[in-house]
């Protein structure tokens, strides 16, 4: 797969008008948020900085406990919920 620069994904992310979080996923499946949409921060009742600080190192503290195993699996295996590899 062609490697895109981070700036490409950031520009793409900012063009979205939805409840989104831009994550960086490492080869080992660990992840951390880079950016959050305004809609997402309103839903989380905080700021982008708050969410990024809380989730630094992939803590999943903001993920509902019942969803954490599934989310960890999806990130580790670079899968979307529909089974596609759209996270890579």
C-alpha positions as CSV (number, residue, x, y, z in Angstrom):
1,X,0.0,0.0,0.0
2,X,1.2,3.4,-0.8
3,X,2.2,5.4,2.3
4,X,0.6,8.8,2.6
5,X,1.9,11.6,4.7
6,X,0.1,12.4,7.9
7,X,-1.0,15.8,6.5
8,X,-3.0,14.0,3.8
9,X,-5.1,12.2,6.4
10,X,-5.5,15.3,8.5
11,X,-6.8,17.3,5.6
12,X,-9.2,14.5,4.7
13,X,-10.3,14.2,8.3
14,X,-11.1,17.9,8.6
15,X,-13.2,17.7,5.4
16,X,-15.5,15.2,7.2
17,X,-18.7,16.6,8.8
18,X,-19.4,13.9,11.4
19,X,-18.7,12.5,14.7
20,X,-15.1,11.3,14.1
21,X,-11.7,10.6,15.7
22,X,-8.6,10.3,13.7
23,X,-6.4,7.6,15.2
24,X,-2.8,6.5,14.5
25,X,-2.6,2.7,14.7
26,X,0.9,1.2,15.1
27,X,2.0,-2.2,13.7
28,X,1.4,-3.9,17.1
29,X,-2.2,-2.7,17.2
30,X,-1.6,0.0,19.8
31,X,-3.3,3.3,18.9
32,X,-3.7,6.9,20.0
33,X,-5.9,9.7,18.8
34,X,-4.5,12.5,16.8
35,X,-7.6,14.7,16.2
36,X,-11.2,14.8,17.1
37,X,-14.1,16.4,15.3
38,X,-16.1,19.2,16.9
39,X,-19.1,17.0,17.0
40,X,-17.2,14.3,18.8
41,X,-15.9,16.6,21.5
42,X,-19.4,18.0,22.0
43,X,-20.7,14.4,22.4
44,X,-17.9,13.6,24.9
45,X,-18.6,16.9,26.7
46,X,-14.9,17.9,26.7
47,X,-12.2,19.2,24.5
48,X,-10.0,17.6,21.9
49,X,-7.0,18.0,24.2
50,X,-8.9,16.2,27.1
51,X,-9.8,13.2,24.9
52,X,-6.3,12.9,23.5
53,X,-4.7,13.1,27.0
54,X,-7.1,10.5,28.4
55,X,-6.6,8.1,25.5
56,X,-2.8,8.5,25.3
57,X,-1.3,5.1,25.0
58,X,-4.6,3.4,24.0
59,X,-6.2,3.3,27.5
60,X,-9.7,2.8,26.1
61,X,-11.0,4.6,29.2
62,X,-13.5,6.5,26.9
63,X,-14.7,3.2,25.3
64,X,-17.7,1.5,26.9
65,X,-16.5,-1.5,28.9
66,X,-18.7,-3.9,26.9
67,X,-17.1,-2.7,23.7
68,X,-13.4,-2.7,24.7
69,X,-12.6,-6.3,23.6
70,X,-14.1,-5.8,20.1
71,X,-12.5,-2.4,19.7
72,X,-9.1,-3.8,20.7
73,X,-9.5,-6.7,18.2
74,X,-10.4,-4.4,15.4
75,X,-7.5,-2.1,16.0
76,X,-5.0,-4.9,16.5
77,X,-6.2,-6.6,13.2
78,X,-6.6,-3.3,11.3
79,X,-10.3,-4.1,10.6
80,X,-13.4,-2.0,10.4
81,X,-16.6,-3.4,11.9
82,X,-17.7,-4.6,8.5
83,X,-14.6,-6.7,8.2
84,X,-12.8,-4.6,5.6
85,X,-9.3,-3.4,6.1
86,X,-10.3,0.3,5.8
87,X,-8.2,1.2,8.9
88,X,-4.9,0.8,7.1
